Amino acid sequence: MHITFNTAVARLALPALAEGPAEMAHSGIREIANEALRRPGTIRLDVGQPDFPTPQHVKDAGKRAIDENMTFYTHTQGLLSLREKLVDKLARVNGIKTTPEAIACGPGGVGAIAATLAAIVERGDEVLLSDPGWPNYRMMLPWLGARAVFYPCPPSAGFQPDLESIERLISPQTKVLVVNSPNNPTGAVYPPDTIAAMVELAQRHNLWLISDECYDQIVLDGSWTSPAHIAPDDPRIASAFTFSKTYAMTGWRLGYVTGSNELIDTVTKVLESNSSCTSTITQVAAEAALAGPQDCVAEMASAYRRRRDLAAGILEEAELLIARPSGAFYIMADVSPTGLPARDFAFRLLRERGVSAAPGTAFGQQAAGAVRISLASSDADLREGVSRLAEFVHRGI
Ligand SMILES: Cc1ncc(COP(=O)(O)O)c(C=O)c1O
């Protein structure tokens, strides 16, 4: 049967798109990255992914999975054998005691976090997010009819959270506090006292606490604490992780979240509805990553540490260093002496000096006078790129 296109109907206004997603801004990181792609030869300091290949033994396990026909659906939460290995990893690295039933794997950390928010948040709820912060959190909320409320992590405080502000921002609608340490974009690692205070705040106001620990194994100095380690029996805490950063596996798409059985059961229903399960091939490769030698993790972290020292040295010399990052693979450069908004600065730096860095405005208001430099770039690119940036701030504008 053919249905003829009715021109009278065609003149009607199209059915509306969902207002939240249709009206939200695209990621400000992608905007500059797309422009950089059009300019061959650009020094790319904008990308937020490891520049190392996935370790060979992990790639081999993925290839074997295909050859051995491990190419079918798995349990929605992920292969039991993978979740058993994750139980060991969470105990060893994060000090979190859990069970395979209380872990759900998703398509990347982003998928695991989005499913957790969908399991918790309803229309009208408010979610506390850090400013500056990873833009994806705020982009997850319009689909849920929820609203972001930003708590400041100001440059003047080395990008540490202002705990008093968080307290003041809590309203009867507040449902979730999102904590991200080590932090993207600032590289800040929150000290144990700060994490304890954030847990206490969530408990006192009866909020869910989603802890995004996707950079848990990229700690450059000092120690790092997981909220779920501090409050092991608190069912309000969900902790999210990824293979993307630790094992240079961004394209494989595997993350996971752990929390109470009740929460993970609801997260699993969300995952059932939108992904069924994450790639089986990836899950087998991830098992090899967990079971195999861990030197690759330490080697990558040590490269990021060396590059952090290199970039921090150049920025410090140019008086553009805001805070020395202790984790993740980012460093913020102060571009406020130019008087330009970060987005304008970033586009001029790209067009006039051939260097691409993510404008601080992509991450909120607090970093409007800064740009984010990714340390996941070669030492040579970092040396040249950060030097050109410093020269441009002081003499180019
Ligand atoms: C803070 C933060 N959380 C989570 C993720 C999720 O990464 P993926 O979805 O690749 O696991 C990222 C990626 O950039 C990130 O920066």
The ligand as an ORCA input file, in Angstrom:
! r2SCAN-3c Opt
* xyz 0 1
  C      34.399     13.621     34.368
  C      34.096     12.559     33.375
  N      33.241     11.602     33.730
  C      32.916     10.610     32.888
  C      33.468     10.547     31.632
  C      32.993      9.416     30.775
  O      33.885      8.823     29.937
  P      33.462      7.510     29.148
  O      32.035      7.616     28.793
  O      34.363      7.451     27.975
  O      33.680      6.382     30.093
  C      34.351     11.549     31.210
  C      34.899     11.570     29.847
  O      35.492     12.498     29.379
  C      34.697     12.562     32.121
  O      35.576     13.522     31.806
*
